[in-house]
Amino acid sequence: MDVGNSDEALREVALDIAEGADMIMVKPGLPYIDIVRRLKDEFGMPTFVYQVSGEYAMVMAAAGNGWLNERLVALETLACIKRAGADAILTYFAKRAAEWLTE
């Protein structure tokens, strides 16, 4: 798909739904949160986002260099994806996010 053409993403998902898809999966997550919102608004189907390893690695590298706070940025990225309309998020931060959210 052309990354600059969100209409193309909607057409591709419409084809998947026509073929019987039960849910929508968007990956990577952060670069496509605008697509997540459009898909949720257009189709109203269960929408899952996969926050891929590259997104995780960017946060971890920056945190490792002291450029940002891992916990704050990780939770902010997850909140942004959720706010965009994700029903579920698959992330490498899952275990730590669950711990952080229950502290």
Backbone as a ProteinNet text record, in pm:
[ID]
protein_1_A
[PRIMARY]
MDVGNSDEALREVALDIAEGADMIMVKPGLPYIDIVRRLKDEFGMPTFVYQVSGEYAMVMAAAGNGWLNERLVALETLACIKRAGADAILTYFAKRAAEWLTE
[TERTIARY]
81.9	0	86.9	34.4	99.4	79.8	187.9	176.1	114.3	114.7	56.8	-89.5	-148.7	-285.5	-374.9	-438.7	-523.1	-648.7	-693.2	-810.1	-780.4	-658.3	-618.6	-625.7	-586.9	-595.5	-740	-831.4	-973.4	-1025.1	-982.7	-1024.9	-972.5	-847.3	-789.1	-863.2	-896.1	-968.2	-1109.1	-1173.1	-1307.2	-1303.3	-1198.1	-1183	-1166.6	-1087	-1067.9	-1200.6	-1277.8	-1407	-1501.5	-1499.4	-1583.7	-1545.9	-1419.9	-1373.1	-1398	-1456.6	-1494.7	-1413.1	-1330.9	-1250.4	-1340.9	-1302.4	-1376.7	-1328.6	-1206.9	-1146.2	-1045.5	-1001.7	-903.4	-775	-661	-531.2	-451.2	-402.2	-318.2	-180	-79.6	58.1	145.2	240.7	274.7	169.3	172.6	68.4	80.6	185.8	194.7	192.6	264.2	259.9	122.5	35.1	-93.6	-212.4	-194.1	-308.2	-419.8	-386.1	-492.3	-575.2	-510.4	-580.3	-668.2	-618.6	-698.1	-830.4	-822.8	-944.5	-1039	-983.7	-1069.1	-1134.4	-1059.2	-1114.9	-1225.7	-1202.5	-1302.3	-1429.7	-1413.4	-1528.5	-1602.9	-1529.7	-1589.5	-1656.1	-1590.3	-1637.2	-1691.4	-1647.7	-1696.7	-1664.7	-1567.6	-1529.7	-1425.7	-1412.7	-1303.7	-1171.6	-1098.2	-975.9	-859.7	-761.7	-644.1	-524.1	-434.6	-312.8	-193.5	-97.9	26.3	135.3	181.3	292.2	419.6	473.8	581.2	712.3	805	932.3	1011.4	999.2	1071.4	1024.3	893.6	839.8	892.4	892.1	944.3	1092.8	1167.9	1312	1344.6	1265.6	1289.8	1276.5	1170.1	1148.3	1258.9	1293.1	1394.2	1532.4	1566.7	1696.2	1703.3	1596.7	1594.6	1597.8	1524.5	1525.4	1663.9	1724.9	1858	1962.8	1940.6	2032.2	1994.4	1889.2	1846.9	1771.9	1724.9	1657.1	1509.9	1453.8	1313.4	1287.6	1170.7	1129.4	1052.5	1109.4	1049.1	902.5	875.7	739.5	640.6	674.1	582.9	557.5	662.5	647.1	575.5	608.9	540.7	391.3	355.9	213.6	144.4	215.6	156.2	129.7	223.5	200.7	80.6	68.2	-44.9	-176.7	-175.3	-295.8	-335.8	-238.7	-267.8	-331.9	-279.6	-335.3	-477.2	-498.8	-632.5	-728.7	-683.4	-766.1	-803.7	-717	-745	-854.3	-885.5	-994.5	-961.8	-839.8	-802.5	-882.7	-931.6	-1000	-899.9	-786.2	-680.1	-547	-441.6	-307.8	-213.8	-144.8	-39.3	90.4	163	281.9	386.5	511.1	620.8	625.4	550	541.2	434.2	366.5	247.3	271.1	372.5	393.7	424	517.4	553	437.9	363.9	250	145.5	122	25.7	73.2	201.4	256.4	244.5	281.2	274.7	132.2	38.1	-102.6	-168.4	-103	-160.7	-86	11.8	88.1	6
-117.7	0	124.9	230.1	359.9	420	440.7	487.8	626.1	701.2	834.6	838.4	722.9	718.7	639.5	709.5	639.7	581.6	638.4	581.8	440.9	418.5	285.3	184.2	225	136	95.4	190.7	159.2	63.7	83.5	-8.7	-150	-160.5	-292.4	-362.7	-289.1	-348.5	-387.8	-306.4	-341.1	-473.3	-496	-623.3	-739.1	-718.2	-821.8	-856.2	-754.7	-776.9	-851.7	-813.7	-882.6	-1029.9	-1061.5	-1200.2	-1274.4	-1207.3	-1275.6	-1244.8	-1141.5	-1108.7	-1080.9	-1132.1	-1110.9	-988.5	-944.1	-830.9	-765.7	-648.9	-572.5	-566.2	-584.4	-573.3	-464.6	-368.6	-262	-276.6	-277.2	-279.5	-211.2	-134.6	-95.7	-2.1	15.8	91.1	242.4	297.9	443.3	516.9	471.5	547.6	545.8	456.4	441.7	464.7	544	565.9	642.5	722.8	789.9	688	584.1	477.4	399.2	373.8	303.7	377.6	508.2	588.8	580.9	592.6	587.2	450.8	344.4	209.6	187.9	231	214.1	291.4	413.9	495.5	437.1	389.4	339.9	203.8	112.4	-26.3	-71.9	-9.5	-46.2	-188.5	-248.4	-386.4	-387.4	-502.8	-514.1	-479.9	-388.5	-337.6	-358.2	-433.5	-466	-393.9	-351	-283.5	-361	-385.3	-452.3	-346.5	-315.5	-222.3	-303.7	-293.1	-380.8	-357.5	-449.9	-446.6	-319	-261.7	-138.2	-22.1	-17.5	87.6	69.3	-54.7	-88.4	-52.4	-89.1	-65.7	83.8	165	309.7	366.3	326	375.4	325.2	197.7	140.8	201.6	227.1	288.3	430.1	505.8	642.8	642.8	551.3	541.7	500.2	406.9	360.3	469.9	567.7	681.3	796.3	777.2	881.7	995.8	975.6	1082.6	1095.4	989.9	994.2	893.3	904.7	815	698.4	579.5	461.3	443.3	444.6	419.9	522.9	650.3	754.8	747.6	727.7	724.9	597.9	484.9	359.9	369.5	418.6	430.6	534.8	639.9	741	683	604.3	545.6	450.9	374	282	357.9	466.2	548	610.6	655.4	714.4	612.4	492	386.6	353.6	342.5	315.1	428.4	551.8	667.8	673.5	623.5	622.1	522.8	428.8	335.9	189.1	156.4	14.9	-53.9	-171.2	-254	-336.1	-363.9	-439.4	-398.1	-406.4	-371.4	-486.1	-534.8	-633.6	-555	-566.5	-485.1	-560.4	-526.7	-581.8	-521.1	-414.6	-353.1	-418.1	-519.8	-573	-606	-682.7	-725	-605.3	-519.4	-404.1	-304.6	-284.8	-192.6	-242.9	-372.8	-429	-403.3	-419.3	-392.6	-244.6	-158.2	-14.3	30.5	-24.7	17.7	-35.4	-131.8	-185.3	-139.3	-53.6	-2.2	97.8
0	0	0	-57.2	-55.7	83.1	157.1	295.3	305.3	198.4	199.3	159.9	132.1	80.9	175.9	268.7	366.7	302.9	192	123.2	72.8	29.4	-16.6	97	215.8	331.8	357.3	346.6	367.2	260.4	137.5	29.5	54.5	98.1	124.8	237.9	342.4	454.5	412.5	330.5	281	205.1	128.9	58.1	156.6	260.8	362.5	430.6	462.3	526.6	433.3	306.4	207.6	195.1	221.8	216.1	346.9	447	569.9	693.4	690	808.4	928.2	1045	1169.3	1244.7	1213	1282.3	1190.8	1232.5	1156.4	1238.6	1171.6	1238.3	1166.8	1243.6	1188.9	1248.5	1160.5	1207.9	1104.5	1143.8	1279.5	1336.9	1466.6	1535.2	1525.7	1581.8	1592.8	1459.5	1358	1233.2	1165.5	1211.1	1144.4	1236.7	1342.7	1432	1363	1261.4	1185.3	1107.8	1059.2	987.7	1084.6	1203.4	1305.5	1326.1	1344.9	1367.5	1247.8	1127.3	1007.7	992.3	1019.1	1007.5	1109.3	1230.8	1336.2	1301.4	1254.3	1217.1	1096.8	1000.1	875.3	891.2	960.5	963.1	1098.7	1206.4	1338.5	1381.5	1318.2	1351.6	1463.3	1531.8	1628.8	1560.1	1620	1558.5	1654.1	1607.8	1687.7	1628.6	1715.3	1671.8	1725.2	1637.5	1675.4	1680.3	1799.8	1817.4	1793.8	1676	1630.5	1706.2	1686.8	1759.7	1733.6	1615.6	1586.5	1672.1	1698.5	1784.8	1927.2	1973	2105.5	2113.1	2010.7	2010	2013.2	1945.1	1946.4	2087.4	2155.8	2291.5	2383.8	2372.9	2460.8	2435.5	2310.2	2279.5	2336	2317	2368.6	2521.4	2583.2	2730	2779.2	2708.4	2746.1	2739.4	2651.1	2639.9	2731.7	2810.2	2902.6	2836.9	2714.4	2640.4	2676.1	2734.7	2773.5	2883.6	2943.4	3050.3	2988.1	2997.3	2933.9	2972.9	3100.3	3148.6	3093.6	3107.1	3061.2	2911.5	2833.7	2688.4	2644	2703.3	2666.5	2694.3	2812.3	2845.8	2758.4	2722	2634	2495.5	2442.8	2310.2	2312.8	2419.7	2431	2444.3	2520.8	2535.8	2402.3	2325.3	2193.7	2100.4	2100.8	2015	2059	2187.3	2240	2205.1	2224.3	2193.8	2046.1	1960.5	1816.2	1780.1	1871.8	1845.6	1856.6	1895.8	1907.6	2017.2	1986.4	2085.7	2165.1	2105.1	2171.8	2110.5	2192.7	2147.3	2179.2	2078.8	2099.5	2106.2	2217.3	2237.9	2317.3	2292.8	2371.1	2510.8	2531.8	2664.1	2751	2703.9	2771.6	2919.1	2947.6	3086.3	3175.7	3130.9	3213.9	3223.3	3115.4	3119.7	3219.6	3221	3316.5	3459.9	3483.4	3617	3652.2	3557.7	3583.2	3613.3	3542.3	3557.3	3684.4	3749	3872.8	3997.3	3980.4	4096	4173.7
[MASK]
+++++++++++++++++++++++++++++++++++++++++++++++++++++++++++++++++++++++++++++++++++++++++++++++++++++++

